[in-house]
Amino acid sequence: MSHEIVDEGGTRLPDSIEEIPGDVVVVLSNADLMSFGMPRTRRSKAFVAIRRADVPPLSLPNVARNAIAHELGHVLGLEHNDDPSTLMCGRPAPCRPDAFASSSDRFFPLNASEERDLRAHWR
């Protein structure tokens, strides 16, 4: 499913996911998948899958918190940008989760356009 979402541009969630109560399902996996997030649609709930956190890049300091926030950004409707200093940088830009590594705990920021979009959509 990770491959279909990330490399092929989307898939439908399995029916078993749809049976879980709630609007957003977050899966913390022990697999070597590529983390991803999907916004809610009329046909499926929002979904986030996070790869295992005991190996790099998620095991690097400050990376897991930003990778999870990045995927939740997709749930809220944000897309990738190409600015490596921001939270939503990602494919096709060469930004990868290890860029979130930092000796201090901090969230990477959204850009001004992303903040405006979120404020307009999620008053």
C-alpha positions as CSV (number, residue, x, y, z in Angstrom):
1,M,0.0,0.0,0.0
2,S,2.9,2.4,0.8
3,H,4.3,1.8,-2.7
4,E,0.9,2.4,-4.3
5,I,0.4,5.7,-2.4
6,V,3.9,7.1,-2.7
7,D,5.0,6.0,-6.2
8,E,1.7,5.5,-8.0
9,G,-0.4,8.4,-6.7
10,G,-3.1,6.8,-4.6
11,T,-5.1,3.7,-3.7
12,R,-8.3,2.9,-1.9
13,L,-7.9,1.8,1.8
14,P,-8.8,-1.8,2.6
15,D,-12.3,-2.3,4.0
16,S,-10.8,-3.4,7.3
17,I,-9.4,0.1,7.8
18,E,-12.8,1.6,7.1
19,E,-14.3,-0.5,10.0
20,I,-12.1,1.2,12.6
21,P,-14.0,4.0,14.4
22,G,-13.0,7.6,13.9
23,D,-12.2,10.0,11.1
24,V,-8.4,9.5,11.0
25,V,-6.5,6.3,11.5
26,V,-2.8,6.5,12.4
27,V,-0.8,3.4,12.1
28,L,2.6,3.1,13.7
29,S,4.3,0.3,11.8
30,N,7.3,-1.9,12.5
31,A,7.8,-2.4,8.8
32,D,10.2,-0.7,6.4
33,L,7.5,1.1,4.5
34,M,7.6,4.6,3.3
35,S,5.5,6.8,5.6
36,F,2.5,8.5,4.0
37,G,-0.7,10.4,4.8
38,M,-4.0,10.5,2.9
39,P,-6.8,13.1,3.4
40,R,-10.3,12.0,4.0
41,T,-12.5,11.6,1.0
42,R,-16.2,10.9,0.5
43,R,-15.3,7.2,0.2
44,S,-12.6,6.7,2.8
45,K,-11.4,8.1,6.1
46,A,-8.1,9.9,6.5
47,F,-5.1,7.6,7.0
48,V,-1.5,8.0,8.1
49,A,1.1,5.2,8.1
50,I,4.5,5.8,9.8
51,R,7.4,3.5,9.2
52,R,9.4,1.9,12.0
53,A,11.1,4.5,14.3
54,D,14.0,2.3,15.6
55,V,16.2,2.8,12.5
56,P,17.2,5.9,10.5
57,P,15.8,8.2,9.5
58,L,13.1,8.2,12.1
59,S,15.5,7.2,14.9
60,L,17.5,10.4,14.3
61,P,16.9,13.2,16.8
62,N,13.9,15.4,16.0
63,V,12.9,13.4,12.9
64,A,10.0,11.3,14.0
65,R,8.0,14.3,15.4
66,N,8.4,16.2,12.1
67,A,7.7,13.1,9.9
68,I,4.5,12.5,11.7
69,A,3.5,16.2,11.6
70,H,4.3,16.2,7.8
71,E,2.0,13.2,7.2
72,L,-0.7,14.7,9.3
73,G,-0.3,17.8,7.1
74,H,-1.4,15.6,4.2
75,V,-4.5,14.6,6.1
76,L,-5.3,18.3,6.5
77,G,-4.9,18.8,2.8
78,L,-1.4,20.1,2.4
79,E,0.8,19.0,-0.4
80,H,4.6,18.8,-0.9
81,N,6.7,21.9,-1.6
82,D,10.3,22.2,-2.6
83,D,11.6,24.3,0.4
84,P,13.9,22.1,2.6
85,S,13.5,24.5,5.5
86,T,9.7,23.8,5.8
87,L,7.6,20.9,7.1
88,M,5.9,19.9,3.9
89,C,9.0,19.6,1.7
90,G,8.9,16.3,-0.2
91,R,8.7,14.4,-3.5
92,P,9.5,15.3,-6.2
93,A,11.9,17.7,-4.4
94,P,14.9,16.0,-3.0
95,C,13.8,16.6,0.6
96,R,13.8,13.5,2.8
97,P,13.0,12.9,6.5
98,D,16.6,12.9,7.6
99,A,16.6,16.6,6.8
100,F,14.5,17.1,9.9
101,A,17.4,15.9,12.1
102,S,18.3,18.5,14.7
103,S,20.0,18.5,18.1
104,S,17.1,20.5,19.5
105,D,13.4,19.5,19.6
106,R,11.5,21.6,17.2
107,F,8.9,21.4,14.5
108,F,9.8,22.7,11.1
109,P,7.5,25.5,10.0
110,L,4.8,25.7,7.4
111,N,5.3,28.3,4.7
112,A,3.0,31.3,4.6
113,S,0.8,29.9,1.8
114,E,0.3,26.7,3.7
115,E,-0.7,28.6,6.9
116,R,-3.2,30.7,4.9
117,D,-4.7,27.6,3.3
118,L,-5.1,25.8,6.7
119,R,-6.6,28.9,8.3
120,A,-9.1,29.3,5.5
121,H,-10.1,25.7,5.3
122,W,-10.0,24.8,9.1
123,R,-11.3,28.0,10.7
